[in-house]
Amino acid sequence: MRSPDVRSRLTAKFFRRLGFAFGAWAAITLARADDISPLGRKPHWDRLERYQETITRADFARLLDTVYATRGYADYIQVGDDSARILEDRASGKTFELRFAGTGPRKVPRQYWRDIDQLGPSKKPLSGLNVALDPGHIGGRWATMEERWFRVGDKAPVEEGELTWQVAAILARKLRALGADVSLVRTHGRPATPKRPDDFRELAKTILARSGVPDPPETYDGPEDENKQKTVQWQSELLFYRQSEIRYRARRVNEVLQPDVVLCLHFNAEDWGDPKSPTLTDHNHFHVLVNGSYLPDELAHDDVRYEMIRRLLSRTYEEELPLADSMAGTFARETKLPPYEYTTDNVVKVGTSGYVYARNLLATRLYRCPVIYFEPYVMNSNEAFARIEAGDYDGTREINGVQRQSIFREYAQAVADGLAEYCRQTR
Ligand SMILES: [Zn+2]
């Protein structure tokens, strides 16, 4: 990801400038079309009936206030003494009533994932643990479209989707050696979604028309074209690799793999400008994301609001946070990377390591199990770039005057050590 996610920030800015989801005009004319997020599905609120009386008022309010909706939710959720009223759909104004638990909460219904502390002791720390690895992005021929590609001079291009694949391949071997069952959420260089950008041209036109671009240009002229966001091409590409791709990965995670935890593997970056003449920086850092920090205009979508409540009620956070905090601590100790400090207001810092933030990403929201989302190394930092160019190798090599293992092995080892350490302590 380009941090602090330059693309979504630009998109938000673009829509804001056009009055999308903001202001009286937008609220009146867009209410219907905008009720469901792009490619989202109409939620089935009755499926939350099974969570009745499983959570106390205090826990519900605390999770909203400190993790999930830290920037306000008063337009959508009213927390009463004995129950909460949650807006089901904006069109009808219908609400869902969630009754709080009294003195003895009912047991939280079964999920497909299991708490690590329920797995019991074993010789190998990860025995019986079902881990899914999600190497971020697609890479290969899609890397430039994803804007996860840059090239310095005549050196090999840097593609995030390829780097994350290399880490996942090494990490899978390490985790299996520690006893885990490991699966991968995607295959190499191929999208998980069967859709392609052309499948989304009509939807892209609708989205653009709604945001005040009724007659959009078809194509844009390279990554530096400042009007690219207003083109059918750019919008349909975004629907393909951002929305559809993650939604298909989520189906595989939730319906086929059903892991106990998903580890999302990314490399971070700072804005590099022209990908064929990128800016390199001295900043290098690391952070981890878990799900949370839904913004009020995200909660305006019926499906997003439902997904947040479902996640809160499934109590994923109680497993996710200690695991993320512990793994982040190990990762930081082994790589010596400093914590990234966000300058945007779309996150909230959680836990005690100083490295973990809650943020509402599609993957952390839709994968219905604990998700630990790694964002180490700034790919276009002088240090990380030199290590990426050095490729994968045995032992250590001198890079900028320091003996280093390959960046891929260091990444994989630090993740494996963190998971093993947590499991040894918890089981
Ligand atoms: Zn990424």
Residues whose N, C-alpha, C, O or C-beta is under 5 A from the ligand:
A	BS01	ZN	M1 G136 H266 F267
